[in-house]
Amino acid sequence: MFWLLCAAFAAESPELPDWTVTVDPLTTALGYVHLQTERVLSSHTSIYAGPHLRLFDGLLTEGREPFVGIGGEAGFRYFPWGKAPTGGWVMARGVLARLATTEAPKTAEAGGYGSALVGYTGIVGKHFVLSGGLGFQYLAYDIQGYGSSGPFPAAHTNLGVAF
């Protein structure tokens, strides 16, 4: 349904933008802030990168989890219909972060996850980006019993601007 909305409102333009800057509201609600800067490489491909921050407990967190995660996220999108950065896509992404507890005993270690998703990006008007996708991920994002590890469903939602 989300992808149909994107497609219905996406403006067809002979000149597509080369850049998008977006934020993922879903992962932010879950406690993980991602700001993604995407660059089109060709009509079929794009890459993105940005900071990854786990600074607060998310809406689904059971109890307090006293740890933070600071790192980076990067991804690659393939657009089979050749209209990057709009239309249907297949994406691989990864996060690598430094996890640290905020209460004694304080420790730090590396954590991260990788995902594979399919989705759709629409550009409403000339600049408003609306994107969504679903897939699978493997998390190794835990420290001292906080966080998560193992296979999980993955979701992608993004709002932002294109230029």
Secondary structure, 3 states (H helix, E strand, C coil): CHHHHHHHHECCCCCCCCEEEEECHHHHHCCCEEEEEEEECCCCEEEEEEEEEECCCCCCCCCCCCEEEEEEEEEEEECCCCCCCCEEEEEEEEEEEEEEECCCCCCEEEEEEEEEEEEEEEEECCCEEEEEEEEEEEEEEEECCEEEEEEEEEEEEEEEEEC
